[in-house]
Amino acid sequence: MDLVDKDDYILDECAGCKLIYQRLVPAGDLMSVIYDEFIRPDAELRFLRERWSVQRCQRYLQQIVDLISMVDRRAQDVRVLDFGMGFGEWAKVALALGCDVYGTEISPAKLAFAQSRGIKTLPEDKLVPQSFDIINAEQVLEHIADPAECMSRLAQALKPGGVIKIGVPVKIGLRHAISQLRVGVASWNERRLNPVAPLEHLNAFGAESMRELGRRNSLTIAKAAPTTCQIPLNLRSLGESMKTMIAPFYRMFSLSGNTIYQRL
């Protein structure tokens, strides 16, 4: 492909926060090609619909209930931003709870779909300071060329006492997988290499880099207390049921994967 065939794939690491990132990042036309042609919205929507389940909906519900409890307000008084919302599945659950929900998304097809489901949308560069109680950025920062600048904008849009939930790919075993790739033992099919997938996952975060994002923006890393939602077990969706039950406890003890920040 002409847009990329003369460029090298190079990984660098920040000496301070240990963020692993791609030196060369896509921009302009290449970004549109990646997110509208390589990752086709219609195929992605079919995939999401095939995987949708009551258990997945309850997992989102669990997350949102936890976040609402942290800001200590009634759901109808909570203003939510789903940043990089995709097709708006998470945002739709927050809307069903009565929250005032907004979303941002760079894909025109995904944006139109979310709007058709009642999600109000905003341009990413029009976020008003101190305007949201809850901000969700699920699997977003790893795709952004300047995650520090993006996190700064999100932090500025957060009300005092508000919370930001950041979800990123877990990079457990990544260093070992990279070393195996360099000597020809591993291939790009190795799941542990997903956090540095070429052109797509530009940044691989760990505990140190997640702490640094909070420190730079005067945000405190919070511990979400798990709620006691009743989770019906379904053997056909056992994986989703288990994720729903253990996710709150996992967040209490790990910064890898999901991190919740709060502005005190």
DRENVEXZA-997897 format. One record per residue (C-alpha): chain; residue number from 0; x, y, z. Coordinates in Angstrom, 3 decimals, padded with zeros to 6 digits. Layout:
<r><ch>A</ch><i>NUM</i><c1>X</c1><c2>Y</c2><c3>Z</c3></r>
...
REM end
This chain:
<r><ch>A</ch><i>0</i><c1>000.000</c1><c2>000.000</c2><c3>000.000</c3></r>
<r><ch>A</ch><i>1</i><c1>001.467</c1><c2>003.378</c2><c3>-001.063</c3></r>
<r><ch>A</ch><i>2</i><c1>000.595</c1><c2>005.108</c2><c3>002.213</c3></r>
<r><ch>A</ch><i>3</i><c1>002.815</c1><c2>002.861</c2><c3>004.319</c3></r>
<r><ch>A</ch><i>4</i><c1>005.105</c1><c2>000.694</c2><c3>002.218</c3></r>
<r><ch>A</ch><i>5</i><c1>008.174</c1><c2>002.941</c2><c3>002.667</c3></r>
<r><ch>A</ch><i>6</i><c1>007.912</c1><c2>003.303</c2><c3>006.437</c3></r>
<r><ch>A</ch><i>7</i><c1>009.496</c1><c2>001.182</c2><c3>009.145</c3></r>
<r><ch>A</ch><i>8</i><c1>007.765</c1><c2>-000.237</c2><c3>012.191</c3></r>
<r><ch>A</ch><i>9</i><c1>009.698</c1><c2>001.013</c2><c3>015.233</c3></r>
<r><ch>A</ch><i>10</i><c1>008.792</c1><c2>000.721</c2><c3>018.916</c3></r>
<r><ch>A</ch><i>11</i><c1>010.179</c1><c2>003.158</c2><c3>021.481</c3></r>
<r><ch>A</ch><i>12</i><c1>009.837</c1><c2>003.239</c2><c3>025.253</c3></r>
<r><ch>A</ch><i>13</i><c1>009.569</c1><c2>006.210</c2><c3>027.586</c3></r>
<r><ch>A</ch><i>14</i><c1>012.390</c1><c2>005.996</c2><c3>030.123</c3></r>
<r><ch>A</ch><i>15</i><c1>010.205</c1><c2>007.600</c2><c3>032.784</c3></r>
<r><ch>A</ch><i>16</i><c1>006.711</c1><c2>006.076</c2><c3>032.609</c3></r>
<r><ch>A</ch><i>17</i><c1>007.600</c1><c2>002.944</c2><c3>030.569</c3></r>
<r><ch>A</ch><i>18</i><c1>005.002</c1><c2>003.640</c2><c3>027.895</c3></r>
<r><ch>A</ch><i>19</i><c1>005.790</c1><c2>001.574</c2><c3>024.791</c3></r>
<r><ch>A</ch><i>20</i><c1>004.754</c1><c2>003.412</c2><c3>021.635</c3></r>
<r><ch>A</ch><i>21</i><c1>005.124</c1><c2>003.357</c2><c3>017.866</c3></r>
<r><ch>A</ch><i>22</i><c1>007.529</c1><c2>005.984</c2><c3>016.591</c3></r>
<r><ch>A</ch><i>23</i><c1>005.721</c1><c2>006.485</c2><c3>013.283</c3></r>
<r><ch>A</ch><i>24</i><c1>001.983</c1><c2>007.076</c2><c3>013.622</c3></r>
<r><ch>A</ch><i>25</i><c1>-000.786</c1><c2>007.359</c2><c3>011.013</c3></r>
<r><ch>A</ch><i>26</i><c1>-002.390</c1><c2>010.701</c2><c3>010.255</c3></r>
<r><ch>A</ch><i>27</i><c1>-004.722</c1><c2>012.311</c2><c3>007.726</c3></r>
<r><ch>A</ch><i>28</i><c1>-005.673</c1><c2>010.048</c2><c3>004.820</c3></r>
<r><ch>A</ch><i>29</i><c1>-004.153</c1><c2>006.966</c2><c3>006.437</c3></r>
<r><ch>A</ch><i>30</i><c1>-006.335</c1><c2>007.372</c2><c3>009.525</c3></r>
<r><ch>A</ch><i>31</i><c1>-009.446</c1><c2>007.379</c2><c3>007.329</c3></r>
<r><ch>A</ch><i>32</i><c1>-008.235</c1><c2>004.298</c2><c3>005.461</c3></r>
<r><ch>A</ch><i>33</i><c1>-007.573</c1><c2>002.393</c2><c3>008.709</c3></r>
<r><ch>A</ch><i>34</i><c1>-010.876</c1><c2>003.168</c2><c3>010.416</c3></r>
<r><ch>A</ch><i>35</i><c1>-013.218</c1><c2>003.217</c2><c3>007.426</c3></r>
<r><ch>A</ch><i>36</i><c1>-011.635</c1><c2>000.608</c2><c3>005.098</c3></r>
<r><ch>A</ch><i>37</i><c1>-009.282</c1><c2>-001.708</c2><c3>007.009</c3></r>
<r><ch>A</ch><i>38</i><c1>-011.653</c1><c2>-001.820</c2><c3>010.007</c3></r>
<r><ch>A</ch><i>39</i><c1>-014.946</c1><c2>-001.718</c2><c3>008.118</c3></r>
<r><ch>A</ch><i>40</i><c1>-017.776</c1><c2>-000.323</c2><c3>010.264</c3></r>
<r><ch>A</ch><i>41</i><c1>-020.402</c1><c2>-002.614</c2><c3>008.716</c3></r>
<r><ch>A</ch><i>42</i><c1>-018.377</c1><c2>-005.748</c2><c3>009.441</c3></r>
<r><ch>A</ch><i>43</i><c1>-017.586</c1><c2>-004.521</c2><c3>012.954</c3></r>
<r><ch>A</ch><i>44</i><c1>-021.282</c1><c2>-003.882</c2><c3>013.648</c3></r>
<r><ch>A</ch><i>45</i><c1>-022.193</c1><c2>-007.407</c2><c3>012.530</c3></r>
<r><ch>A</ch><i>46</i><c1>-019.494</c1><c2>-008.787</c2><c3>014.825</c3></r>
<r><ch>A</ch><i>47</i><c1>-020.788</c1><c2>-006.749</c2><c3>017.778</c3></r>
<r><ch>A</ch><i>48</i><c1>-024.368</c1><c2>-007.874</c2><c3>017.197</c3></r>
<r><ch>A</ch><i>49</i><c1>-023.280</c1><c2>-011.509</c2><c3>017.108</c3></r>
<r><ch>A</ch><i>50</i><c1>-021.504</c1><c2>-011.119</c2><c3>020.449</c3></r>
<r><ch>A</ch><i>51</i><c1>-024.151</c1><c2>-009.011</c2><c3>022.184</c3></r>
<r><ch>A</ch><i>52</i><c1>-025.707</c1><c2>-010.718</c2><c3>025.188</c3></r>
<r><ch>A</ch><i>53</i><c1>-027.586</c1><c2>-009.977</c2><c3>028.400</c3></r>
<r><ch>A</ch><i>54</i><c1>-024.343</c1><c2>-010.646</c2><c3>030.264</c3></r>
<r><ch>A</ch><i>55</i><c1>-022.450</c1><c2>-008.026</c2><c3>028.241</c3></r>
<r><ch>A</ch><i>56</i><c1>-025.208</c1><c2>-005.504</c2><c3>028.909</c3></r>
<r><ch>A</ch><i>57</i><c1>-025.032</c1><c2>-006.302</c2><c3>032.624</c3></r>
<r><ch>A</ch><i>58</i><c1>-021.254</c1><c2>-005.842</c2><c3>032.600</c3></r>
<r><ch>A</ch><i>59</i><c1>-021.739</c1><c2>-002.322</c2><c3>031.219</c3></r>
<r><ch>A</ch><i>60</i><c1>-024.509</c1><c2>-001.753</c2><c3>033.747</c3></r>
<r><ch>A</ch><i>61</i><c1>-022.176</c1><c2>-002.835</c2><c3>036.565</c3></r>
<r><ch>A</ch><i>62</i><c1>-019.506</c1><c2>-000.362</c2><c3>035.409</c3></r>
<r><ch>A</ch><i>63</i><c1>-021.936</c1><c2>002.544</c2><c3>035.131</c3></r>
<r><ch>A</ch><i>64</i><c1>-023.604</c1><c2>001.866</c2><c3>038.479</c3></r>
<r><ch>A</ch><i>65</i><c1>-020.142</c1><c2>001.803</c2><c3>040.109</c3></r>
<r><ch>A</ch><i>66</i><c1>-019.235</c1><c2>005.144</c2><c3>038.512</c3></r>
<r><ch>A</ch><i>67</i><c1>-022.535</c1><c2>006.785</c2><c3>039.470</c3></r>
<r><ch>A</ch><i>68</i><c1>-022.025</c1><c2>005.677</c2><c3>043.070</c3></r>
<r><ch>A</ch><i>69</i><c1>-018.595</c1><c2>007.337</c2><c3>043.045</c3></r>
<r><ch>A</ch><i>70</i><c1>-019.973</c1><c2>010.747</c2><c3>042.019</c3></r>
<r><ch>A</ch><i>71</i><c1>-022.778</c1><c2>010.353</c2><c3>044.584</c3></r>
<r><ch>A</ch><i>72</i><c1>-025.620</c1><c2>011.701</c2><c3>042.478</c3></r>
<r><ch>A</ch><i>73</i><c1>-028.913</c1><c2>010.430</c2><c3>041.123</c3></r>
<r><ch>A</ch><i>74</i><c1>-028.563</c1><c2>008.932</c2><c3>037.649</c3></r>
<r><ch>A</ch><i>75</i><c1>-030.838</c1><c2>011.587</c2><c3>036.138</c3></r>
<r><ch>A</ch><i>76</i><c1>-028.502</c1><c2>014.291</c2><c3>037.470</c3></r>
<r><ch>A</ch><i>77</i><c1>-025.355</c1><c2>012.726</c2><c3>036.005</c3></r>
<r><ch>A</ch><i>78</i><c1>-023.871</c1><c2>014.052</c2><c3>032.767</c3></r>
<r><ch>A</ch><i>79</i><c1>-021.881</c1><c2>011.378</c2><c3>030.906</c3></r>
<r><ch>A</ch><i>80</i><c1>-019.410</c1><c2>011.527</c2><c3>028.023</c3></r>
<r><ch>A</ch><i>81</i><c1>-018.536</c1><c2>008.341</c2><c3>026.141</c3></r>
<r><ch>A</ch><i>82</i><c1>-015.339</c1><c2>009.431</c2><c3>024.379</c3></r>
<r><ch>A</ch><i>83</i><c1>-014.663</c1><c2>007.386</c2><c3>021.248</c3></r>
<r><ch>A</ch><i>84</i><c1>-017.967</c1><c2>005.577</c2><c3>021.755</c3></r>
<r><ch>A</ch><i>85</i><c1>-017.909</c1><c2>003.350</c2><c3>018.666</c3></r>
<r><ch>A</ch><i>86</i><c1>-021.491</c1><c2>002.304</c2><c3>017.975</c3></r>
<r><ch>A</ch><i>87</i><c1>-022.616</c1><c2>003.596</c2><c3>021.372</c3></r>
<r><ch>A</ch><i>88</i><c1>-023.359</c1><c2>000.295</c2><c3>023.181</c3></r>
<r><ch>A</ch><i>89</i><c1>-021.973</c1><c2>001.526</c2><c3>026.538</c3></r>
<r><ch>A</ch><i>90</i><c1>-023.569</c1><c2>004.947</c2><c3>026.092</c3></r>
<r><ch>A</ch><i>91</i><c1>-026.958</c1><c2>003.370</c2><c3>025.388</c3></r>
<r><ch>A</ch><i>92</i><c1>-026.891</c1><c2>001.535</c2><c3>028.737</c3></r>
<r><ch>A</ch><i>93</i><c1>-026.045</c1><c2>004.800</c2><c3>030.539</c3></r>
<r><ch>A</ch><i>94</i><c1>-028.920</c1><c2>006.469</c2><c3>028.681</c3></r>
<r><ch>A</ch><i>95</i><c1>-031.306</c1><c2>003.700</c2><c3>029.761</c3></r>
<r><ch>A</ch><i>96</i><c1>-030.362</c1><c2>004.406</c2><c3>033.383</c3></r>
<r><ch>A</ch><i>97</i><c1>-031.524</c1><c2>008.003</c2><c3>032.949</c3></r>
<r><ch>A</ch><i>98</i><c1>-028.152</c1><c2>009.733</c2><c3>032.579</c3></r>
<r><ch>A</ch><i>99</i><c1>-027.675</c1><c2>012.716</c2><c3>030.273</c3></r>
<r><ch>A</ch><i>100</i><c1>-025.388</c1><c2>011.056</c2><c3>027.729</c3></r>
<r><ch>A</ch><i>101</i><c1>-023.117</c1><c2>012.470</c2><c3>025.030</c3></r>
<r><ch>A</ch><i>102</i><c1>-020.612</c1><c2>010.749</c2><c3>022.771</c3></r>
<r><ch>A</ch><i>103</i><c1>-017.728</c1><c2>011.485</c2><c3>020.431</c3></r>
<r><ch>A</ch><i>104</i><c1>-016.552</c1><c2>009.328</c2><c3>017.519</c3></r>
<r><ch>A</ch><i>105</i><c1>-014.313</c1><c2>009.862</c2><c3>014.479</c3></r>
<r><ch>A</ch><i>106</i><c1>-016.048</c1><c2>007.318</c2><c3>012.216</c3></r>
<r><ch>A</ch><i>107</i><c1>-018.974</c1><c2>008.930</c2><c3>010.370</c3></r>
<r><ch>A</ch><i>108</i><c1>-020.772</c1><c2>005.577</c2><c3>010.079</c3></r>
<r><ch>A</ch><i>109</i><c1>-020.501</c1><c2>004.833</c2><c3>013.807</c3></r>
<r><ch>A</ch><i>110</i><c1>-021.479</c1><c2>008.396</c2><c3>014.677</c3></r>
<r><ch>A</ch><i>111</i><c1>-024.619</c1><c2>008.188</c2><c3>012.549</c3></r>
<r><ch>A</ch><i>112</i><c1>-025.562</c1><c2>004.836</c2><c3>014.069</c3></r>
<r><ch>A</ch><i>113</i><c1>-025.192</c1><c2>006.130</c2><c3>017.652</c3></r>
<r><ch>A</ch><i>114</i><c1>-027.237</c1><c2>009.228</c2><c3>016.802</c3></r>
<r><ch>A</ch><i>115</i><c1>-029.991</c1><c2>006.986</c2><c3>015.404</c3></r>
<r><ch>A</ch><i>116</i><c1>-030.118</c1><c2>005.289</c2><c3>018.818</c3></r>
<r><ch>A</ch><i>117</i><c1>-030.678</c1><c2>008.572</c2><c3>020.669</c3></r>
<r><ch>A</ch><i>118</i><c1>-027.113</c1><c2>009.387</c2><c3>021.716</c3></r>
<r><ch>A</ch><i>119</i><c1>-026.295</c1><c2>013.106</c2><c3>021.584</c3></r>
<r><ch>A</ch><i>120</i><c1>-022.937</c1><c2>013.758</c2><c3>019.942</c3></r>
<r><ch>A</ch><i>121</i><c1>-020.199</c1><c2>016.346</c2><c3>020.273</c3></r>
<r><ch>A</ch><i>122</i><c1>-017.102</c1><c2>017.225</c2><c3>018.206</c3></r>
<r><ch>A</ch><i>123</i><c1>-013.959</c1><c2>016.141</c2><c3>020.056</c3></r>
<r><ch>A</ch><i>124</i><c1>-012.578</c1><c2>019.687</c2><c3>019.979</c3></r>
<r><ch>A</ch><i>125</i><c1>-015.726</c1><c2>021.236</c2><c3>021.505</c3></r>
<r><ch>A</ch><i>126</i><c1>-015.590</c1><c2>019.794</c2><c3>025.027</c3></r>
<r><ch>A</ch><i>127</i><c1>-016.588</c1><c2>022.445</c2><c3>027.552</c3></r>
<r><ch>A</ch><i>128</i><c1>-014.435</c1><c2>022.638</c2><c3>030.720</c3></r>
<r><ch>A</ch><i>129</i><c1>-015.953</c1><c2>021.088</c2><c3>033.867</c3></r>
<r><ch>A</ch><i>130</i><c1>-019.062</c1><c2>019.852</c2><c3>032.061</c3></r>
<r><ch>A</ch><i>131</i><c1>-019.175</c1><c2>016.082</c2><c3>032.759</c3></r>
<r><ch>A</ch><i>132</i><c1>-019.578</c1><c2>013.984</c2><c3>035.894</c3></r>
<r><ch>A</ch><i>133</i><c1>-018.450</c1><c2>010.741</c2><c3>034.226</c3></r>
<r><ch>A</ch><i>134</i><c1>-016.172</c1><c2>010.255</c2><c3>031.217</c3></r>
<r><ch>A</ch><i>135</i><c1>-015.687</c1><c2>006.834</c2><c3>029.663</c3></r>
<r><ch>A</ch><i>136</i><c1>-012.817</c1><c2>006.219</c2><c3>027.233</c3></r>
<r><ch>A</ch><i>137</i><c1>-012.880</c1><c2>002.498</c2><c3>026.495</c3></r>
<r><ch>A</ch><i>138</i><c1>-010.136</c1><c2>001.209</c2><c3>024.186</c3></r>
<r><ch>A</ch><i>139</i><c1>-009.384</c1><c2>004.706</c2><c3>022.862</c3></r>
<r><ch>A</ch><i>140</i><c1>-006.065</c1><c2>006.100</c2><c3>024.156</c3></r>
<r><ch>A</ch><i>141</i><c1>-004.029</c1><c2>003.298</c2><c3>022.598</c3></r>
<r><ch>A</ch><i>142</i><c1>-005.174</c1><c2>004.528</c2><c3>019.162</c3></r>
<r><ch>A</ch><i>143</i><c1>-004.252</c1><c2>008.202</c2><c3>019.677</c3></r>
<r><ch>A</ch><i>144</i><c1>-000.925</c1><c2>009.697</c2><c3>018.588</c3></r>
<r><ch>A</ch><i>145</i><c1>-000.752</c1><c2>012.058</c2><c3>021.583</c3></r>
<r><ch>A</ch><i>146</i><c1>-002.525</c1><c2>010.376</c2><c3>024.519</c3></r>
<r><ch>A</ch><i>147</i><c1>-001.164</c1><c2>012.905</c2><c3>027.035</c3></r>
<r><ch>A</ch><i>148</i><c1>-002.808</c1><c2>015.804</c2><c3>025.174</c3></r>
<r><ch>A</ch><i>149</i><c1>-006.052</c1><c2>013.843</c2><c3>024.851</c3></r>
<r><ch>A</ch><i>150</i><c1>-006.085</c1><c2>012.995</c2><c3>028.559</c3></r>
<r><ch>A</ch><i>151</i><c1>-005.503</c1><c2>016.665</c2><c3>029.363</c3></r>
<r><ch>A</ch><i>152</i><c1>-008.610</c1><c2>017.651</c2><c3>027.369</c3></r>
<r><ch>A</ch><i>153</i><c1>-010.684</c1><c2>014.981</c2><c3>029.088</c3></r>
<r><ch>A</ch><i>154</i><c1>-009.471</c1><c2>016.046</c2><c3>032.525</c3></r>
<r><ch>A</ch><i>155</i><c1>-010.385</c1><c2>019.660</c2><c3>031.790</c3></r>
<r><ch>A</ch><i>156</i><c1>-013.907</c1><c2>018.552</c2><c3>030.777</c3></r>
<r><ch>A</ch><i>157</i><c1>-014.416</c1><c2>016.788</c2><c3>034.129</c3></r>
<r><ch>A</ch><i>158</i><c1>-016.399</c1><c2>018.402</c2><c3>036.934</c3></r>
<r><ch>A</ch><i>159</i><c1>-014.941</c1><c2>018.542</c2><c3>040.465</c3></r>
<r><ch>A</ch><i>160</i><c1>-015.672</c1><c2>015.169</c2><c3>042.051</c3></r>
<r><ch>A</ch><i>161</i><c1>-016.139</c1><c2>013.574</c2><c3>038.633</c3></r>
<r><ch>A</ch><i>162</i><c1>-014.549</c1><c2>010.348</c2><c3>037.421</c3></r>
<r><ch>A</ch><i>163</i><c1>-012.822</c1><c2>009.190</c2><c3>034.243</c3></r>
<r><ch>A</ch><i>164</i><c1>-012.665</c1><c2>005.496</c2><c3>033.338</c3></r>
<r><ch>A</ch><i>165</i><c1>-009.874</c1><c2>004.591</c2><c3>030.938</c3></r>
<r><ch>A</ch><i>166</i><c1>-009.779</c1><c2>001.135</c2><c3>029.363</c3></r>
<r><ch>A</ch><i>167</i><c1>-006.700</c1><c2>000.024</c2><c3>027.396</c3></r>
<r><ch>A</ch><i>168</i><c1>-005.330</c1><c2>-003.347</c2><c3>026.225</c3></r>
<r><ch>A</ch><i>169</i><c1>-003.435</c1><c2>-005.227</c2><c3>028.928</c3></r>
<r><ch>A</ch><i>170</i><c1>000.281</c1><c2>-005.471</c2><c3>028.111</c3></r>
<r><ch>A</ch><i>171</i><c1>001.087</c1><c2>-008.432</c2><c3>030.358</c3></r>
<r><ch>A</ch><i>172</i><c1>003.798</c1><c2>-010.515</c2><c3>028.658</c3></r>
<r><ch>A</ch><i>173</i><c1>004.358</c1><c2>-007.896</c2><c3>025.960</c3></r>
<r><ch>A</ch><i>174</i><c1>008.111</c1><c2>-007.495</c2><c3>026.462</c3></r>
<r><ch>A</ch><i>175</i><c1>008.696</c1><c2>-011.224</c2><c3>026.229</c3></r>
<r><ch>A</ch><i>176</i><c1>006.509</c1><c2>-011.469</c2><c3>023.118</c3></r>
<r><ch>A</ch><i>177</i><c1>008.441</c1><c2>-008.609</c2><c3>021.458</c3></r>
<r><ch>A</ch><i>178</i><c1>011.764</c1><c2>-010.314</c2><c3>022.211</c3></r>
<r><ch>A</ch><i>179</i><c1>010.429</c1><c2>-013.554</c2><c3>020.706</c3></r>
<r><ch>A</ch><i>180</i><c1>009.210</c1><c2>-011.674</c2><c3>017.627</c3></r>
<r><ch>A</ch><i>181</i><c1>012.659</c1><c2>-010.138</c2><c3>017.096</c3></r>
<r><ch>A</ch><i>182</i><c1>014.349</c1><c2>-013.554</c2><c3>016.986</c3></r>
<r><ch>A</ch><i>183</i><c1>011.645</c1><c2>-015.099</c2><c3>014.834</c3></r>
<r><ch>A</ch><i>184</i><c1>010.088</c1><c2>-017.306</c2><c3>017.519</c3></r>
<r><ch>A</ch><i>185</i><c1>006.742</c1><c2>-015.457</c2><c3>017.720</c3></r>
<r><ch>A</ch><i>186</i><c1>004.473</c1><c2>-014.166</c2><c3>014.949</c3></r>
<r><ch>A</ch><i>187</i><c1>002.019</c1><c2>-011.264</c2><c3>014.784</c3></r>
<r><ch>A</ch><i>188</i><c1>-000.720</c1><c2>-013.774</c2><c3>015.534</c3></r>
<r><ch>A</ch><i>189</i><c1>000.643</c1><c2>-013.869</c2><c3>019.096</c3></r>
<r><ch>A</ch><i>190</i><c1>-002.154</c1><c2>-012.421</c2><c3>021.248</c3></r>
<r><ch>A</ch><i>191</i><c1>000.306</c1><c2>-010.739</c2><c3>023.644</c3></r>
<r><ch>A</ch><i>192</i><c1>001.430</c1><c2>-008.464</c2><c3>020.773</c3></r>
<r><ch>A</ch><i>193</i><c1>-002.058</c1><c2>-006.972</c2><c3>020.378</c3></r>
<r><ch>A</ch><i>194</i><c1>-001.200</c1><c2>-003.854</c2><c3>022.495</c3></r>
<r><ch>A</ch><i>195</i><c1>001.329</c1><c2>-002.808</c2><c3>019.795</c3></r>
<r><ch>A</ch><i>196</i><c1>-000.586</c1><c2>-003.897</c2><c3>016.670</c3></r>
<r><ch>A</ch><i>197</i><c1>000.975</c1><c2>-001.928</c2><c3>013.765</c3></r>
<r><ch>A</ch><i>198</i><c1>-000.857</c1><c2>001.294</c2><c3>012.826</c3></r>
<r><ch>A</ch><i>199</i><c1>-003.756</c1><c2>000.507</c2><c3>015.155</c3></r>
<r><ch>A</ch><i>200</i><c1>-002.475</c1><c2>000.288</c2><c3>018.751</c3></r>
<r><ch>A</ch><i>201</i><c1>000.041</c1><c2>003.115</c2><c3>018.884</c3></r>
<r><ch>A</ch><i>202</i><c1>000.563</c1><c2>003.045</c2><c3>022.667</c3></r>
<r><ch>A</ch><i>203</i><c1>000.937</c1><c2>000.177</c2><c3>025.145</c3></r>
<r><ch>A</ch><i>204</i><c1>000.170</c1><c2>001.335</c2><c3>028.678</c3></r>
<r><ch>A</ch><i>205</i><c1>001.221</c1><c2>-000.196</c2><c3>031.973</c3></r>
<r><ch>A</ch><i>206</i><c1>000.774</c1><c2>000.760</c2><c3>035.615</c3></r>
<r><ch>A</ch><i>207</i><c1>003.534</c1><c2>003.424</c2><c3>035.499</c3></r>
<r><ch>A</ch><i>208</i><c1>002.162</c1><c2>005.177</c2><c3>032.416</c3></r>
<r><ch>A</ch><i>209</i><c1>-001.404</c1><c2>005.113</c2><c3>033.775</c3></r>
<r><ch>A</ch><i>210</i><c1>-000.209</c1><c2>006.716</c2><c3>037.021</c3></r>
<r><ch>A</ch><i>211</i><c1>001.648</c1><c2>009.367</c2><c3>035.028</c3></r>
<r><ch>A</ch><i>212</i><c1>-001.500</c1><c2>010.283</c2><c3>033.070</c3></r>
<r><ch>A</ch><i>213</i><c1>-003.266</c1><c2>010.936</c2><c3>036.354</c3></r>
<r><ch>A</ch><i>214</i><c1>-000.367</c1><c2>012.808</c2><c3>037.951</c3></r>
<r><ch>A</ch><i>215</i><c1>-000.002</c1><c2>015.204</c2><c3>035.012</c3></r>
<r><ch>A</ch><i>216</i><c1>-003.658</c1><c2>016.165</c2><c3>035.272</c3></r>
<r><ch>A</ch><i>217</i><c1>-004.001</c1><c2>016.336</c2><c3>039.077</c3></r>
<r><ch>A</ch><i>218</i><c1>-006.287</c1><c2>013.288</c2><c3>039.084</c3></r>
<r><ch>A</ch><i>219</i><c1>-006.385</c1><c2>010.727</c2><c3>041.869</c3></r>
<r><ch>A</ch><i>220</i><c1>-006.532</c1><c2>007.050</c2><c3>040.996</c3></r>
<r><ch>A</ch><i>221</i><c1>-009.717</c1><c2>005.774</c2><c3>042.613</c3></r>
<r><ch>A</ch><i>222</i><c1>-010.793</c1><c2>002.350</c2><c3>043.765</c3></r>
<r><ch>A</ch><i>223</i><c1>-014.321</c1><c2>001.498</c2><c3>042.645</c3></r>
<r><ch>A</ch><i>224</i><c1>-016.258</c1><c2>-000.438</c2><c3>045.268</c3></r>
<r><ch>A</ch><i>225</i><c1>-017.962</c1><c2>-003.435</c2><c3>043.642</c3></r>
<r><ch>A</ch><i>226</i><c1>-021.746</c1><c2>-003.386</c2><c3>043.627</c3></r>
<r><ch>A</ch><i>227</i><c1>-023.924</c1><c2>-006.410</c2><c3>044.269</c3></r>
<r><ch>A</ch><i>228</i><c1>-025.806</c1><c2>-006.825</c2><c3>040.988</c3></r>
<r><ch>A</ch><i>229</i><c1>-027.431</c1><c2>-010.228</c2><c3>040.580</c3></r>
<r><ch>A</ch><i>230</i><c1>-025.772</c1><c2>-011.977</c2><c3>037.636</c3></r>
<r><ch>A</ch><i>231</i><c1>-027.767</c1><c2>-014.828</c2><c3>036.069</c3></r>
<r><ch>A</ch><i>232</i><c1>-025.396</c1><c2>-017.548</c2><c3>034.937</c3></r>
<r><ch>A</ch><i>233</i><c1>-025.899</c1><c2>-018.800</c2><c3>031.404</c3></r>
<r><ch>A</ch><i>234</i><c1>-023.689</c1><c2>-021.657</c2><c3>030.341</c3></r>
<r><ch>A</ch><i>235</i><c1>-023.791</c1><c2>-020.417</c2><c3>026.754</c3></r>
<r><ch>A</ch><i>236</i><c1>-022.402</c1><c2>-017.069</c2><c3>027.920</c3></r>
<r><ch>A</ch><i>237</i><c1>-020.326</c1><c2>-018.239</c2><c3>030.861</c3></r>
<r><ch>A</ch><i>238</i><c1>-017.345</c1><c2>-016.115</c2><c3>029.821</c3></r>
<r><ch>A</ch><i>239</i><c1>-019.417</c1><c2>-012.923</c2><c3>029.832</c3></r>
<r><ch>A</ch><i>240</i><c1>-020.958</c1><c2>-013.854</c2><c3>033.196</c3></r>
<r><ch>A</ch><i>241</i><c1>-017.543</c1><c2>-014.379</c2><c3>034.765</c3></r>
<r><ch>A</ch><i>242</i><c1>-016.230</c1><c2>-011.081</c2><c3>033.363</c3></r>
<r><ch>A</ch><i>243</i><c1>-019.213</c1><c2>-009.266</c2><c3>034.860</c3></r>
<r><ch>A</ch><i>244</i><c1>-018.677</c1><c2>-010.770</c2><c3>038.298</c3></r>
<r><ch>A</ch><i>245</i><c1>-014.909</c1><c2>-010.320</c2><c3>038.584</c3></r>
<r><ch>A</ch><i>246</i><c1>-014.444</c1><c2>-006.967</c2><c3>036.812</c3></r>
<r><ch>A</ch><i>247</i><c1>-015.137</c1><c2>-004.737</c2><c3>039.876</c3></r>
<r><ch>A</ch><i>248</i><c1>-012.706</c1><c2>-006.732</c2><c3>042.021</c3></r>
<r><ch>A</ch><i>249</i><c1>-010.068</c1><c2>-006.677</c2><c3>039.261</c3></r>
<r><ch>A</ch><i>250</i><c1>-010.310</c1><c2>-002.885</c2><c3>039.065</c3></r>
<r><ch>A</ch><i>251</i><c1>-009.706</c1><c2>-002.613</c2><c3>042.799</c3></r>
<r><ch>A</ch><i>252</i><c1>-006.278</c1><c2>-004.215</c2><c3>042.575</c3></r>
<r><ch>A</ch><i>253</i><c1>-004.907</c1><c2>-003.460</c2><c3>039.106</c3></r>
<r><ch>A</ch><i>254</i><c1>-004.108</c1><c2>-000.428</c2><c3>036.968</c3></r>
<r><ch>A</ch><i>255</i><c1>-003.624</c1><c2>-002.599</c2><c3>033.905</c3></r>
<r><ch>A</ch><i>256</i><c1>-006.638</c1><c2>-002.742</c2><c3>031.596</c3></r>
<r><ch>A</ch><i>257</i><c1>-009.039</c1><c2>-000.398</c2><c3>033.410</c3></r>
<r><ch>A</ch><i>258</i><c1>-008.115</c1><c2>002.630</c2><c3>035.511</c3></r>
<r><ch>A</ch><i>259</i><c1>-010.566</c1><c2>004.996</c2><c3>037.191</c3></r>
<r><ch>A</ch><i>260</i><c1>-009.438</c1><c2>008.542</c2><c3>037.974</c3></r>
<r><ch>A</ch><i>261</i><c1>-011.255</c1><c2>011.096</c2><c3>040.116</c3></r>
<r><ch>A</ch><i>262</i><c1>-010.957</c1><c2>014.874</c2><c3>040.351</c3></r>
<r><ch>A</ch><i>263</i><c1>-011.188</c1><c2>015.747</c2><c3>044.042</c3></r>
REM end
